[in-house]
Amino acid sequence: MLFSAAQLHSTVPNTCGLTRYSIDFRTVNLDDIWTKCGAPNVDSAATGTTLRDYVRATDFTPLPDEAVALYFDGTEAEFTPSPSAAPLSAS
């Protein structure tokens, strides 16, 4: 199944008494980030942005801070980098 993260993206209560899990693979296009191109977010009540979670697959470089800042709307929590989130060094 493919869909925009701006649609069909909501959490529903787990009322069945069984463990539920899902796995997803997400990508972003840096040009789309810079131009704020994307589907309107019409059915999600999420706050802040997850753009700091994305890294380039070839060298694990995070998105530029200037690109992430375009999506700040006052709902994001203060960002504190995790020591374990540092890019891996090539050896």
C-alpha positions in Angstrom: 0.0 0.0 0.0 1.3 3.5 -0.9 -0.2 6.7 0.4 0.9 10.1 1.4 1.8 10.6 5.0 -0.7 13.5 4.9 -3.6 11.1 4.5 -4.8 7.9 6.1 -2.4 8.6 8.9 -3.9 8.4 12.3 -3.7 6.2 15.4 -6.7 4.3 16.6 -7.1 2.7 20.0 -6.1 -1.0 20.2 -9.2 -2.5 21.8 -8.7 -6.2 20.8 -6.3 -7.1 23.7 -3.6 -8.3 21.3 -0.3 -6.7 20.5 -0.4 -4.7 17.3 2.6 -3.6 15.3 3.4 -2.2 11.9 6.5 -1.5 9.9 6.8 1.3 7.5 9.5 2.7 5.2 9.4 6.5 4.7 11.3 8.7 2.3 11.3 12.4 1.6 12.5 14.3 -1.4 14.8 17.2 -0.4 13.6 19.4 -3.3 10.0 18.9 -2.1 11.1 19.9 1.5 12.7 23.1 0.3 9.6 24.1 -1.8 7.1 22.8 0.8 5.5 20.7 -1.9 3.2 18.0 -0.7 -0.3 16.9 0.0 -2.3 18.9 2.5 -2.5 17.4 6.0 -6.2 17.0 6.4 -6.7 14.2 8.9 -3.8 14.1 11.3 -3.6 15.8 14.6 0.1 15.4 14.9 2.2 18.3 16.1 5.7 19.3 15.3 7.7 17.6 12.5 9.6 14.3 12.1 11.9 15.7 9.5 14.9 15.4 11.9 14.4 11.6 11.7 15.4 11.4 8.1 19.0 10.9 6.9 20.5 10.4 3.5 21.0 6.7 2.9 24.5 7.0 1.4 26.2 8.7 4.3 23.6 9.1 7.1 23.7 13.0 6.8 20.6 14.5 8.4 18.4 17.0 6.5 19.8 20.6 6.7 18.6 22.5 9.8 17.4 25.3 7.5 15.1 22.9 5.6 13.7 21.5 8.8 13.1 25.0 10.2 10.7 25.7 7.3 8.2 23.4 9.0 8.4 24.8 12.5 4.9 26.0 13.5 5.3 26.4 17.3 4.0 22.9 18.2 7.4 21.2 18.1 9.2 20.1 21.2 12.8 21.2 21.9 15.2 19.1 19.9 18.0 17.4 21.8 20.2 15.2 19.6 20.8 11.7 21.0 24.5 10.7 21.2 23.6 7.4 19.5 22.1 9.4 16.6 25.6 10.6 15.4 26.5 9.6 11.9 28.6 6.5 11.6 32.2 7.2 10.6 33.5 5.5 7.5 36.2 3.0 8.4 
